[in-house]
Amino acid sequence: MVSGYLSIKDPSDIEKAIAKMLNKILLSDDPLTHAQKFASLTNSWVNCRRLNIDTSEVEQVREELAELRKQLSEIRNAPIIELEKQ
């Protein structure tokens, strides 16, 4: 792999790449000349964070759904117990 390139596989990789670019802008001789790029990159970083959070929430919901399906399956396979009449 060529040095300087980042492998982008998920939103957190994009966050890291954007953070590197933002740091380069901040460390430049005149960061104000890059204010528009900085603002655009910052918005992109925020959107990546949102996507990452949304992705983790979806994964959590999937796990909870799998657990509920398992519990429902166990309930359906349980023997039926009749309550005594008083």
C-alpha positions as CSV (number, residue, x, y, z in Angstrom):
1,M,0.0,0.0,0.0
2,V,1.3,3.5,-0.9
3,S,2.2,5.6,2.1
4,G,-0.2,8.5,2.8
5,Y,-3.3,6.6,1.6
6,L,-6.0,5.6,4.1
7,S,-8.2,2.6,3.7
8,I,-11.8,3.8,4.0
9,K,-14.1,0.9,5.1
10,D,-16.5,2.5,7.5
11,P,-17.6,5.9,8.8
12,S,-14.9,6.0,11.5
13,D,-12.2,5.7,8.8
14,I,-13.7,8.8,7.1
15,E,-13.7,10.6,10.4
16,K,-10.0,9.9,10.9
17,A,-9.2,11.2,7.3
18,I,-11.2,14.3,7.9
19,A,-9.5,14.9,11.3
20,K,-6.1,14.7,9.6
21,M,-7.1,17.3,7.0
22,L,-8.6,19.6,9.6
23,N,-5.4,19.3,11.6
24,K,-3.3,20.2,8.6
25,I,-5.5,23.3,8.0
26,L,-5.1,24.4,11.6
27,L,-1.3,23.9,11.5
28,S,-0.9,25.8,8.2
29,D,0.7,29.2,8.1
30,D,-2.6,31.0,7.5
31,P,-5.6,28.8,8.6
32,L,-8.0,31.6,7.8
33,T,-7.4,31.3,4.1
34,H,-8.8,27.8,4.4
35,A,-11.9,28.7,6.4
36,Q,-14.3,27.6,3.8
37,K,-12.6,24.2,3.4
38,F,-12.5,23.9,7.2
39,A,-16.2,24.6,7.6
40,S,-17.1,22.1,4.9
41,L,-14.8,19.4,6.4
42,T,-16.3,20.1,9.8
43,N,-19.8,19.5,8.5
44,S,-18.6,16.3,6.9
45,W,-17.1,15.1,10.1
46,V,-20.3,15.8,12.0
47,N,-22.3,13.8,9.4
48,C,-19.9,10.9,9.7
49,R,-20.4,10.9,13.5
50,R,-24.2,10.9,13.0
51,L,-23.8,8.0,10.5
52,N,-21.6,6.1,12.9
53,I,-24.1,6.6,15.8
54,D,-27.0,5.6,13.5
55,T,-25.1,2.5,12.4
56,S,-24.4,1.4,16.0
57,E,-28.0,2.0,17.0
58,V,-29.2,-0.1,14.1
59,E,-26.9,-2.9,15.2
60,Q,-28.2,-2.6,18.8
61,V,-31.8,-2.9,17.5
62,R,-30.9,-5.9,15.5
63,E,-29.4,-7.6,18.5
64,E,-32.5,-6.8,20.6
65,L,-34.8,-8.1,17.9
66,A,-32.8,-11.4,17.7
67,E,-33.1,-11.8,21.5
68,L,-36.9,-11.1,21.3
69,R,-37.3,-13.6,18.5
70,K,-35.4,-16.2,20.6
71,Q,-37.6,-15.5,23.6
72,L,-40.8,-15.7,21.5
73,S,-39.6,-19.0,20.0
74,E,-39.0,-20.4,23.5
75,I,-42.5,-19.3,24.6
76,R,-44.1,-20.9,21.6
77,N,-42.4,-24.2,22.2
78,A,-43.1,-24.2,26.0
79,P,-45.9,-26.6,27.1
80,I,-49.2,-25.0,27.8
81,I,-50.0,-24.9,31.5
82,E,-53.7,-24.4,32.4
83,L,-54.5,-22.5,35.5
84,E,-56.6,-24.1,38.2
85,K,-60.1,-22.9,38.5
86,Q,-61.1,-21.8,42.0
